[in-house]
Amino acid sequence: MAIAGERIGYLAIPPHLADAAALVNACTFANRILGYINAPRPQGSYYVFPRTPIPDDLAFIRLLQTEGILAVPGSGFGRGGYMRLSLTIPRGDIERALPGFERAIRRAGAGG
């Protein structure tokens, strides 16, 4: 899981680069040399900022929390009615969260 403020910085390496894997390995190696021995191997660094299915982003975030899904209300970024999601967790975790999103969306449509 990634939450803003937990890391010093980030690096985006386009996967279509010919030597992308080598660059990722080199950056990971450099971090270990700098002392980040237990730093997890990067899985990505992508965030999405979708509109929530109801105008009250805080209420929808609460519905997601009951499903065990961490999202940040857009109102914290000055954009009510949106949410920030991190896609930096493994793909399998994201796929397992999809039914929780579906339940939360249904509950939001039914008034919570």
N, CA, C and O of each residue as an XYZ file, in Angstrom:
448
protein
N       0.854     -1.170      0.000
C       0.000      0.000      0.000
C       0.896      1.228      0.000
O       1.970      1.208      0.600
N       0.488      2.247     -0.634
C       1.248      3.487     -0.668
C       0.354      4.630     -0.222
O      -0.776      4.773     -0.688
N       0.870      5.428      0.675
C       0.154      6.596      1.155
C       1.090      7.786      1.010
O       2.267      7.702      1.357
N       0.570      8.884      0.500
C       1.403     10.067      0.285
C       2.138     10.434      1.567
O       1.555     10.422      2.651
N       3.410     10.756      1.436
C       4.207     11.160      2.588
C       5.067     10.049      3.153
O       5.903     10.312      4.017
N       4.894      8.825      2.700
C       5.663      7.710      3.234
C       7.006      7.524      2.547
O       7.831      6.740      3.018
N       7.241      8.215      1.462
C       8.475      7.981      0.741
C       9.196      9.304      0.468
O       8.603     10.381      0.520
N      10.452      9.188      0.185
C      11.260     10.367     -0.082
C      10.978     10.896     -1.484
O      10.949     12.109     -1.691
N      10.775     10.021     -2.426
C      10.523     10.419     -3.798
C      10.078      9.223     -4.600
O       9.894      8.136     -4.054
N       9.906      9.410     -5.865
C       9.498      8.300     -6.721
C      10.102      8.486     -8.097
O      10.548      9.573     -8.464
N      10.105      7.424     -8.831
C      10.689      7.417    -10.155
C       9.747      6.669    -11.082
O       9.335      5.551    -10.773
N       9.406      7.262    -12.199
C       8.548      6.615    -13.188
C       9.416      6.184    -14.363
O      10.072      7.008    -15.000
N       9.412      4.893    -14.640
C      10.187      4.347    -15.745
C       9.205      3.757    -16.747
O       8.547      2.761    -16.445
N       9.093      4.345    -17.921
C       8.164      3.807    -18.922
C       8.521      2.356    -19.265
O       9.665      2.075    -19.620
N       7.575      1.449    -19.166
C       7.882      0.036    -19.416
C       8.271     -0.273    -20.859
O       8.855     -1.324    -21.126
N       7.958      0.623    -21.792
C       8.296      0.365    -23.194
C       9.759      0.669    -23.521
O      10.214      0.366    -24.623
N      10.509      1.267    -22.578
C      11.926      1.530    -22.835
C      12.664      0.215    -23.014
O      12.373     -0.771    -22.336
N      13.606      0.209    -23.919
C      14.346     -1.021    -24.221
C      15.020     -1.599    -22.981
O      15.028     -2.817    -22.801
N      15.580     -0.759    -22.129
C      16.301     -1.229    -20.947
C      15.560     -0.917    -19.651
O      16.193     -0.702    -18.618
N      14.223     -0.890    -19.689
C      13.438     -0.525    -18.504
C      13.746     -1.441    -17.328
O      13.954     -0.960    -16.215
N      13.779     -2.747    -17.551
C      14.031     -3.689    -16.452
C      15.416     -3.467    -15.855
O      15.582     -3.512    -14.636
N      16.406     -3.228    -16.704
C      17.761     -2.980    -16.215
C      17.812     -1.690    -15.405
O      18.512     -1.620    -14.396
N      17.076     -0.669    -15.838
C      17.054      0.598    -15.108
C      16.386      0.438    -13.745
O      16.852      0.995    -12.750
N      15.292     -0.326    -13.703
C      14.631     -0.593    -12.419
C      15.601     -1.314    -11.479
O      15.717     -0.956    -10.307
N      16.286     -2.317    -11.992
C      17.242     -3.055    -11.164
C      18.369     -2.151    -10.673
O      18.793     -2.251     -9.522
N      18.849     -1.276    -11.540
C      19.927     -0.361    -11.154
C      19.462      0.605    -10.061
O      20.200      0.872     -9.112
N      18.251      1.122    -10.192
C      17.724      2.050     -9.187
C      17.509      1.336     -7.852
O      17.809      1.886     -6.792
N      16.991      0.113     -7.910
C      16.797     -0.670     -6.686
C      18.146     -0.929     -6.024
O      18.274     -0.796     -4.807
N      19.146     -1.295     -6.810
C      20.488     -1.535     -6.282
C      21.049     -0.268     -5.641
O      21.631     -0.322     -4.558
N      20.874      0.873     -6.310
C      21.372      2.140     -5.769
C      20.698      2.468     -4.437
O      21.361      2.935     -3.511
N      19.395      2.230     -4.329
C      18.701      2.471     -3.058
C      19.262      1.590     -1.958
O      19.407      2.037     -0.820
N      19.574      0.360     -2.279
C      20.134     -0.545     -1.270
C      21.528     -0.076     -0.826
O      21.869     -0.160      0.354
N      22.319      0.413     -1.769
C      23.633      0.942     -1.418
C      23.490      2.140     -0.477
O      24.303      2.331      0.428
N      22.439      2.949     -0.704
C      22.204      4.123      0.129
C      21.662      3.764      1.515
O      21.483      4.642      2.360
N      21.403      2.488      1.744
C      20.969      2.071      3.071
C      19.529      1.626      3.170
O      19.070      1.262      4.253
N      18.819      1.647      2.087
C      17.418      1.208      2.113
C      17.371     -0.297      1.847
O      16.821     -0.760      0.847
N      17.964     -1.035      2.774
C      18.139     -2.482      2.612
C      16.795     -3.201      2.523
O      16.626     -4.097      1.696
N      15.848     -2.818      3.361
C      14.568     -3.512      3.407
C      13.492     -2.832      2.560
O      12.305     -3.136      2.682
N      13.916     -1.925      1.716
C      12.936     -1.246      0.870
C      12.301     -2.265     -0.072
O      13.009     -3.054     -0.698
N      10.977     -2.253     -0.177
C      10.337     -3.210     -1.093
C      10.672     -2.893     -2.541
O      10.911     -1.741     -2.903
N      10.684     -3.926     -3.350
C      10.927     -3.731     -4.782
C       9.743     -2.956     -5.356
O       8.597     -3.329     -5.108
N       9.984     -1.906     -6.102
C       8.881     -1.096     -6.625
C       7.924     -1.908     -7.477
O       8.338     -2.738     -8.286
N       6.643     -1.659     -7.282
C       5.602     -2.309     -8.070
C       4.987     -1.327     -9.071
O       4.222     -1.720     -9.951
N       5.324     -0.078     -8.928
C       4.759      0.952     -9.795
C       4.513      2.205     -8.995
O       4.756      2.224     -7.788
N       4.052      3.219     -9.615
C       3.775      4.464     -8.921
C       2.689      5.214     -9.673
O       2.940      6.262    -10.266
N       1.501      4.677     -9.643
C       0.402      5.280    -10.375
C      -0.732      5.647     -9.434
O      -1.067      4.898     -8.516
N      -1.300      6.784     -9.673
C      -2.468      7.241     -8.928
C      -3.552      7.584     -9.935
O      -3.265      8.066    -11.031
N      -4.786      7.334     -9.561
C      -5.914      7.749    -10.383
C      -6.804      8.637     -9.528
O      -6.794      8.537     -8.301
N      -7.556      9.486    -10.160
C      -8.374     10.475     -9.461
C      -9.783     10.460    -10.049
O     -10.211     11.442    -10.654
N     -10.521      9.332     -9.872
C     -11.849      9.246    -10.481
C     -12.920      9.995     -9.699
O     -12.763     10.294     -8.515
N     -14.002     10.284    -10.391
C     -15.178     10.898     -9.764
C     -15.865      9.833     -8.911
O     -15.948      8.671     -9.310
N     -16.349     10.225     -7.754
C     -17.102      9.296     -6.920
C     -18.527      9.177     -7.469
O     -19.020     10.107     -8.106
N     -19.187      8.048     -7.230
C     -20.529      7.864     -7.796
C     -21.603      8.718     -7.132
O     -22.731      8.792     -7.620
N     -21.256      9.358     -6.026
C     -22.159     10.303     -5.361
C     -21.380     11.587     -5.113
O     -20.154     11.541     -5.010
N     -22.044     12.719     -5.015
C     -21.327     13.988     -4.824
C     -20.519     14.062     -3.524
O     -19.495     14.744     -3.469
N     -20.975     13.368     -2.483
C     -20.297     13.416     -1.181
C     -19.147     12.412     -1.160
O     -19.337     11.242     -0.830
N     -17.954     12.884     -1.516
C     -16.804     11.987     -1.582
C     -16.464     11.382     -0.224
O     -16.027     10.232     -0.165
N     -16.651     12.115      0.860
C     -16.359     11.572      2.188
C     -17.280     10.396      2.518
O     -16.834      9.391      3.071
N     -18.549     10.522      2.182
C     -19.495      9.429      2.431
C     -19.109      8.197      1.615
O     -19.182      7.074      2.115
N     -18.702      8.397      0.374
C     -18.321      7.244     -0.442
C     -17.039      6.604      0.082
O     -16.911      5.380      0.066
N     -16.094      7.412      0.544
C     -14.857      6.865      1.108
C     -15.188      6.002      2.322
O     -14.575      4.953      2.521
N     -16.150      6.433      3.132
C     -16.567      5.627      4.292
C     -17.129      4.272      3.839
O     -16.874      3.252      4.479
N     -17.888      4.259      2.746
C     -18.398      2.994      2.215
C     -17.240      2.093      1.768
O     -17.256      0.886      2.011
N     -16.249      2.681      1.123
C     -15.090      1.893      0.707
C     -14.344      1.347      1.916
O     -13.864      0.214      1.889
N     -14.244      2.140      2.969
C     -13.549      1.677      4.174
C     -14.210      0.440      4.757
O     -13.523     -0.454      5.252
N     -15.532      0.377      4.707
C     -16.218     -0.804      5.233
C     -15.901     -2.045      4.399
O     -16.099     -3.171      4.856
N     -15.414     -1.838      3.185
C     -15.015     -2.941      2.312
C     -13.514     -3.226      2.417
O     -12.996     -4.098      1.718
N     -12.818     -2.492      3.287
C     -11.378     -2.683      3.438
C     -10.562     -2.035      2.336
O      -9.432     -2.446      2.073
N     -11.125     -1.027      1.691
C     -10.454     -0.336      0.584
C     -10.028      1.052      1.046
O     -10.841      1.829      1.548
N      -8.755      1.353      0.872
C      -8.220      2.653      1.257
C      -8.257      3.592      0.060
O      -7.691      3.296     -0.992
N      -8.922      4.714      0.230
C      -8.979      5.765     -0.786
C      -8.914      7.099     -0.055
O      -9.246      7.181      1.128
N      -8.494      8.127     -0.746
C      -8.378      9.450     -0.149
C      -9.436     10.357     -0.775
O      -9.532     10.436     -2.000
N     -10.233     11.044      0.054
C     -11.266     11.930     -0.509
C     -10.646     13.050     -1.340
O      -9.633     13.640     -0.964
N     -11.272     13.323     -2.464
C     -10.805     14.407     -3.322
C     -10.912     15.764     -2.660
O     -10.173     16.686     -3.007
N     -11.832     15.897     -1.700
C     -11.974     17.193     -1.013
C     -10.683     17.589     -0.306
O     -10.444     18.776     -0.087
N      -9.851     16.620      0.055
C      -8.550     16.928      0.650
C      -7.593     17.564     -0.340
O      -6.578     18.142      0.048
N      -7.918     17.455     -1.618
C      -7.120     18.054     -2.687
C      -7.866     19.210     -3.344
O      -7.467     19.697     -4.402
N      -8.962     19.648     -2.700
C      -9.748     20.742     -3.252
C     -10.683     20.315     -4.371
O     -11.162     21.159     -5.129
N     -10.954     19.013     -4.488
C     -11.823     18.494     -5.550
C     -12.870     17.560     -4.948
O     -12.760     16.340     -5.072
N     -13.874     18.124     -4.304
C     -14.956     17.321     -3.779
C     -15.627     16.536     -4.893
O     -15.694     16.996     -6.033
N     -16.123     15.350     -4.562
C     -16.777     14.517     -5.560
C     -15.817     13.625     -6.324
O     -16.215     12.947     -7.271
N     -14.557     13.620     -5.920
C     -13.533     12.765     -6.523
C     -12.823     12.008     -5.411
O     -12.994     12.312     -4.230
N     -12.030     11.023     -5.798
C     -11.203     10.301     -4.828
C      -9.870      9.967     -5.468
O      -9.756      9.835     -6.686
N      -8.870      9.834     -4.618
C      -7.545      9.453     -5.101
C      -7.307      8.002     -4.719
O      -7.450      7.616     -3.559
N      -6.943      7.211     -5.712
C      -6.619      5.810     -5.496
C      -5.178      5.561     -5.918
O      -4.711      6.101     -6.921
N      -4.494      4.756     -5.159
C      -3.140      4.371     -5.501
C      -3.166      2.992     -6.135
O      -3.773      2.065     -5.599
N      -2.514      2.860     -7.262
C      -2.418      1.574     -7.931
C      -1.016      0.998     -7.780
O      -0.524      0.305     -8.671
N      -0.377      1.287     -6.652
C       0.995      0.838     -6.438
C       1.057     -0.501     -5.735
O       2.147     -0.994     -5.443
N      -0.067     -1.087     -5.463
C      -0.086     -2.405     -4.837
C      -0.107     -3.460     -5.940
O      -0.383     -3.137     -7.095
N       0.178     -4.697     -5.606
C       0.178     -5.736     -6.645
C      -1.177     -5.857     -7.349
O      -2.231     -5.639     -6.751
N      -1.120     -6.203     -8.607
C      -2.330     -6.297     -9.429
C      -3.382     -7.217     -8.806
O      -4.575     -6.915     -8.855
N      -2.954     -8.322     -8.229
C      -3.894     -9.258     -7.606
C      -4.703     -8.610     -6.497
O      -5.890     -8.898     -6.342
N      -4.066     -7.730     -5.721
C      -4.785     -7.011     -4.656
C      -5.847     -6.089     -5.254
O      -6.955     -5.980     -4.729
N      -5.497     -5.433     -6.347
C      -6.453     -4.544     -7.011
C      -7.639     -5.353     -7.526
O      -8.793     -4.962     -7.352
N      -7.341     -6.485     -8.161
C      -8.420     -7.323     -8.691
C      -9.323     -7.851     -7.575
O     -10.540     -7.926     -7.745
N      -8.729     -8.216     -6.432
C      -9.541     -8.700     -5.300
C     -10.401     -7.596     -4.708
O     -11.408     -7.889     -4.065
N     -10.035     -6.333     -4.906
C     -10.814     -5.209     -4.376
C     -12.026     -4.875     -5.237
O     -12.940     -4.198     -4.766
N     -12.055     -5.331     -6.480
C     -13.142     -4.959     -7.393
C     -14.537     -5.298     -6.862
O     -15.435     -4.464     -6.981
N     -14.762     -6.482     -6.283
C     -16.095     -6.742     -5.726
C     -16.467     -5.764     -4.605
O     -17.639     -5.416     -4.458
N     -15.493     -5.323     -3.823
C     -15.753     -4.332     -2.786
C     -16.171     -2.999     -3.363
O     -17.055     -2.333     -2.824
N     -15.533     -2.598     -4.471
C     -15.952     -1.377     -5.169
C     -17.383     -1.522     -5.664
O     -18.191     -0.603     -5.527
N     -17.694     -2.680     -6.240
C     -19.050     -2.901     -6.755
C     -20.084     -2.793     -5.636
O     -21.126     -2.161     -5.808
N     -19.790     -3.418     -4.479
C     -20.746     -3.337     -3.351
C     -20.890     -1.901     -2.864
O     -22.003     -1.450     -2.592
N     -19.783     -1.181     -2.750
C     -19.841      0.200     -2.264
C     -20.634      1.081     -3.246
O     -21.408      1.939     -2.822
N     -20.443      0.869     -4.536
C     -21.178      1.659     -5.544
C     -22.665      1.357     -5.446
O     -23.489      2.270     -5.508
N     -23.019      0.071     -5.293
C     -24.441     -0.286     -5.143
C     -25.036      0.361     -3.890
O     -26.143      0.899     -3.924
N     -24.289      0.302     -2.787
C     -24.778      0.896     -1.546
C     -24.918      2.404     -1.668
O     -25.854      2.990     -1.124
N     -23.988      3.035     -2.381
C     -24.078      4.490     -2.583
C     -25.318      4.832     -3.372
O     -25.986      5.822     -3.075
N     -25.639      4.029     -4.376
C     -26.825      4.259     -5.188
C     -28.114      4.024     -4.423
O     -29.160      4.584     -4.754
N     -28.025      3.183     -3.390
C     -29.205      2.878     -2.568
C     -29.306      3.811     -1.382
O     -30.184      3.643     -0.537
N     -28.420      4.796     -1.303
C     -28.465      5.751     -0.191
C     -27.613      5.362      0.987
O     -27.834      5.854      2.093
N     -26.631      4.479      0.782
C     -25.685      4.149      1.829
C     -26.015      2.874      2.487
O     -25.307      2.449      3.401
